[in-house]
Amino acid sequence: MTRPLPTPRAPRALNAAPDVEACRTPLADLCADCDAVTLLPPLLPPGEGYLRHLCELDAPLAVFDLDDTLLDGDCSGMWMHWMAACGWIEDVEAFMALGDQQQIEYHAGTLDIHAHVAHLLSPLIGRHRDEVRREVDDFVEEMVMPRLLEGGISRLAEHGEAGHRTLIISASMHHLVGPIASRLTADGALATHPAFDDNGCFTGATTGIVTFREGKLAALDAWLAKADRNHRMPQTLWGYSDSHNDLPLLERVDHPHATQPDAPLRALAESRGWPVVDWRLSRQSD
């Protein structure tokens, strides 16, 4: 029995709007059976002898860190300066000094994430989520988008065009990461959620998983459990991060990548044969 030819249609990525066509890149081609955009080397896992399709429920998942991975910088630190410009911080010098100290502790692996999150949220206490969201939208357009690393954004797009689902997972707060992920058309964002009172105002507390170190892994596992219940459990996981703080996450995925890695992560990645990429190089050469 001859299988009828599929009705011609424009392929698109899983995370694209229905009217957005997926661009064919050197890493993508079309499936002859279902018109899906499929993955070609060098992203294809070594030894995998078949291509994933959009029509498969177990489409691979690519997980990206944000700060110093997709973004050339730290969005929380940039947001602190934005809040200061908004007049939301009383003692700007002391607030920034504590933020700088916490950055040093982060890179040293000694950061108290709960103290850090409390510090970041303190200027927002009592402010309505709509007021903050308006500022975040402007912040993303004016501060974040110009500092995205082209290589990272291209890799994110290539995963989407290949039929992979994509997540951005960050230790930064969800009221920042969510809008950035949406702007990049990722399939979702995993980050620490702020708590709100009955009037929709920030309380200064958090709710749910704090997505730092092992917390990122816990958030990812919770997302995967939900995907499994919906019969959409990915069979292959890709991961990208710059920091040794994300080692639990990178050890969880099938295909870890060290991106602009700090010294501890670079040494570990090289010893384990993980790919090491530096998307800042093209930015610096512009």
C-alpha positions as CSV (number, residue, x, y, z in Angstrom):
1,M,0.0,0.0,0.0
2,T,1.5,3.3,-1.0
3,R,1.6,6.0,1.7
4,P,0.0,9.2,0.5
5,L,2.3,12.2,0.2
6,P,2.0,14.7,3.1
7,T,0.3,18.0,2.3
8,P,3.0,20.6,1.7
9,R,3.4,23.0,4.6
10,A,6.0,25.3,6.0
11,P,8.0,23.7,8.8
12,R,8.3,25.5,12.1
13,A,10.1,25.1,15.4
14,L,8.2,23.8,18.4
15,N,8.7,27.1,20.1
16,A,7.6,29.3,17.2
17,A,4.2,30.9,16.6
18,P,2.0,29.1,14.0
19,D,2.8,31.8,11.4
20,V,6.5,31.7,11.9
21,E,8.5,29.6,9.5
22,A,11.7,27.9,10.7
23,C,14.8,28.9,8.8
24,R,17.0,26.1,7.5
25,T,20.5,26.5,8.8
26,P,23.7,24.5,8.2
27,L,22.6,22.4,11.2
28,A,19.0,21.7,10.0
29,D,17.3,19.9,7.1
30,L,13.7,18.7,6.4
31,C,12.3,15.3,7.3
32,A,11.1,13.6,4.1
33,D,8.2,12.0,6.0
34,C,6.7,14.8,8.1
35,D,8.3,18.0,6.9
36,A,9.8,18.6,10.3
37,V,13.1,20.4,10.7
38,T,15.6,17.9,11.8
39,L,19.1,18.0,13.2
40,L,22.3,17.4,11.4
41,P,25.9,17.4,12.7
42,P,27.7,18.9,14.6
43,L,24.8,19.1,17.1
44,L,23.8,15.5,16.4
45,P,24.9,13.4,19.4
46,P,27.9,11.1,18.4
47,G,26.7,7.7,17.4
48,E,23.1,8.6,17.2
49,G,22.0,7.1,13.9
50,Y,18.7,8.8,13.4
51,L,17.1,12.2,13.3
52,R,14.6,13.6,15.7
53,H,11.3,15.0,14.3
54,L,8.8,17.6,15.4
55,C,6.2,14.9,15.4
56,E,7.9,12.9,18.1
57,L,6.6,13.5,21.6
58,D,9.9,12.7,23.2
59,A,11.7,15.6,21.4
60,P,15.1,16.3,22.9
61,L,15.4,19.2,25.5
62,A,18.2,21.8,25.5
63,V,18.7,23.7,28.7
64,F,20.6,27.0,28.8
65,D,21.9,29.0,31.6
66,L,21.4,32.7,31.1
67,D,24.0,34.9,32.8
68,D,27.4,34.7,31.1
69,T,26.1,31.9,28.9
70,L,23.5,33.5,26.6
71,L,24.0,37.0,28.1
72,D,27.4,38.8,28.2
73,G,27.0,39.8,31.8
74,D,24.8,39.2,34.9
75,C,21.2,40.3,34.5
76,S,20.7,40.6,38.3
77,G,23.6,43.0,38.5
78,M,22.3,45.0,35.5
79,W,18.8,45.0,37.1
80,M,20.3,46.5,40.3
81,H,21.6,49.5,38.4
82,W,18.2,49.8,36.7
83,M,16.4,49.8,40.0
84,A,18.8,52.5,41.2
85,A,18.0,54.6,38.2
86,C,14.3,54.2,39.0
87,G,14.8,55.7,42.4
88,W,13.8,52.4,44.2
89,I,17.0,52.1,46.3
90,E,17.6,54.5,49.2
91,D,21.3,53.9,49.9
92,V,22.6,53.1,46.4
93,E,26.3,52.9,47.4
94,A,25.7,50.4,50.2
95,F,23.3,48.4,48.1
96,M,25.7,48.1,45.2
97,A,28.6,47.3,47.5
98,L,26.8,44.3,49.0
99,G,25.8,43.2,45.5
100,D,29.5,43.3,44.4
101,Q,30.5,41.3,47.5
102,Q,27.8,38.7,46.7
103,Q,29.2,38.4,43.2
104,I,32.6,37.6,44.6
105,E,31.1,34.9,46.8
106,Y,29.2,33.5,43.8
107,H,32.3,33.0,41.8
108,A,34.1,31.5,44.9
109,G,31.3,29.0,45.4
110,T,30.4,30.5,48.9
111,L,27.3,32.5,48.1
112,D,24.3,32.4,50.5
113,I,21.6,32.4,47.8
114,H,18.8,33.2,50.3
115,A,20.6,36.3,51.5
116,H,21.3,37.3,47.9
117,V,17.7,36.8,46.8
118,A,16.5,38.8,49.8
119,H,18.9,41.6,48.8
120,L,17.7,41.7,45.2
121,L,14.0,41.7,46.2
122,S,14.3,44.3,49.0
123,P,13.7,47.4,46.7
124,L,10.6,45.8,45.3
125,I,8.7,45.2,48.6
126,G,5.3,46.8,48.4
127,R,5.6,47.5,44.7
128,H,2.9,46.1,42.4
129,R,3.9,43.4,40.0
130,D,2.5,45.5,37.0
131,E,4.6,48.5,37.9
132,V,7.7,46.2,38.1
133,R,6.8,44.4,34.9
134,R,6.6,47.6,32.9
135,E,10.2,48.5,34.0
136,V,11.4,44.9,33.3
137,D,10.0,45.1,29.8
138,D,12.0,48.3,29.2
139,F,15.0,46.8,30.9
140,V,15.0,43.8,28.7
141,E,14.8,45.8,25.5
142,E,17.4,48.5,26.5
143,M,19.9,46.5,28.6
144,V,19.6,42.8,27.9
145,M,18.9,42.4,24.2
146,P,22.0,44.4,23.1
147,R,24.2,42.2,25.3
148,L,23.1,38.8,24.1
149,L,25.8,36.6,22.7
150,E,25.1,35.9,19.1
151,G,26.6,32.4,19.2
152,G,24.5,31.4,22.1
153,I,21.3,32.8,20.6
154,S,22.1,31.0,17.3
155,R,22.6,27.7,19.1
156,L,19.2,28.2,21.0
157,A,17.5,28.9,17.6
158,E,19.2,25.8,16.0
159,H,17.8,23.6,18.8
160,G,14.4,25.0,18.2
161,E,14.6,24.6,14.4
162,A,15.8,21.0,14.9
163,G,12.5,20.2,16.8
164,H,14.1,20.4,20.2
165,R,12.3,22.0,23.2
166,T,14.3,24.7,24.9
167,L,14.5,26.0,28.5
168,I,16.3,28.8,30.0
169,I,17.2,28.1,33.7
170,S,18.8,30.7,35.9
171,A,19.6,31.6,39.4
172,S,18.2,35.0,38.7
173,M,14.7,35.9,39.6
174,H,11.8,34.7,37.4
175,H,10.3,38.2,37.0
176,L,13.5,38.9,34.9
177,V,14.2,35.5,33.4
178,G,10.6,34.8,32.3
179,P,10.3,37.9,30.0
180,I,13.8,37.3,28.6
181,A,13.0,33.7,27.8
182,S,9.7,34.8,26.2
183,R,11.6,37.4,24.1
184,L,13.9,34.7,22.9
185,T,11.0,32.3,22.1
186,A,12.3,29.6,24.4
187,D,9.7,27.1,25.4
188,G,10.0,28.0,29.1
189,A,12.0,29.5,32.0
190,L,13.0,28.0,35.3
191,A,14.0,30.5,37.9
192,T,13.2,31.6,41.4
193,H,9.7,33.0,41.8
194,P,9.0,36.0,43.9
195,A,6.1,35.9,46.3
196,F,3.2,38.4,46.1
197,D,0.6,39.5,48.6
198,D,-3.2,39.4,48.0
199,N,-2.9,42.8,46.2
200,G,-0.2,41.6,43.8
201,C,2.6,43.4,45.5
202,F,6.1,42.0,46.1
203,T,6.6,40.7,49.7
204,G,10.4,40.3,49.5
205,A,10.0,36.5,49.9
206,T,10.2,33.7,47.4
207,T,8.0,30.7,46.6
208,G,8.9,27.3,45.3
209,I,12.3,26.1,44.4
210,V,15.3,28.5,44.7
211,T,17.1,27.7,41.4
212,F,20.7,27.8,42.4
213,R,23.2,24.9,42.3
214,E,21.3,21.7,43.3
215,G,18.1,23.9,43.1
216,K,18.5,24.1,39.3
217,L,18.6,20.3,39.1
218,A,15.5,20.1,41.4
219,A,13.6,22.5,39.2
220,L,14.6,20.6,36.0
221,D,13.6,17.3,37.6
222,A,10.2,18.8,38.5
223,W,9.8,20.0,34.9
224,L,10.7,16.6,33.6
225,A,8.3,14.9,35.9
226,K,5.5,17.1,34.5
227,A,6.6,16.3,31.0
228,D,6.5,12.6,31.8
229,R,2.9,12.8,33.1
230,N,2.0,14.5,29.8
231,H,3.8,11.8,27.8
232,R,6.4,14.3,26.6
233,M,9.5,13.1,28.5
234,P,12.6,14.0,26.4
235,Q,14.9,11.1,25.7
236,T,18.0,13.3,25.3
237,L,19.1,16.3,27.3
238,W,21.5,19.0,26.3
239,G,23.0,21.5,28.7
240,Y,24.9,24.8,28.5
241,S,26.5,26.8,31.3
242,D,29.5,28.9,32.2
243,S,29.8,28.2,35.9
244,H,31.1,25.5,38.2
245,N,28.0,26.3,40.3
246,D,26.0,24.5,37.6
247,L,28.0,21.3,37.8
248,P,25.0,19.3,39.2
249,L,22.9,20.4,36.2
250,L,25.6,19.6,33.6
251,E,26.2,16.2,35.2
252,R,22.5,15.5,34.8
253,V,22.3,16.0,31.0
254,D,23.5,13.7,28.3
255,H,25.4,16.4,26.3
256,P,27.0,19.0,28.6
257,H,28.7,22.1,27.1
258,A,30.9,24.5,29.0
259,T,30.3,28.0,27.6
260,Q,32.7,30.8,28.4
261,P,33.5,28.7,31.4
262,D,35.1,29.9,34.6
263,A,38.4,28.3,35.5
264,P,37.1,25.4,37.6
265,L,34.5,24.4,35.0
266,R,37.0,24.7,32.2
267,A,39.4,22.4,33.9
268,L,36.6,19.9,34.7
269,A,35.2,20.0,31.1
270,E,38.6,19.5,29.6
271,S,39.3,16.5,31.9
272,R,36.0,14.9,30.9
273,G,36.1,15.7,27.2
274,W,33.1,18.0,27.3
275,P,32.8,20.6,24.5
276,V,34.1,24.0,25.5
277,V,32.9,27.0,23.5
278,D,33.4,30.8,23.8
279,W,30.6,32.8,22.3
280,R,32.3,36.0,23.5
281,L,35.0,35.7,20.9
282,S,32.8,36.8,18.0
283,R,31.4,39.6,20.1
284,Q,34.9,40.9,21.0
285,S,35.9,40.8,17.3
286,D,33.0,43.0,16.2
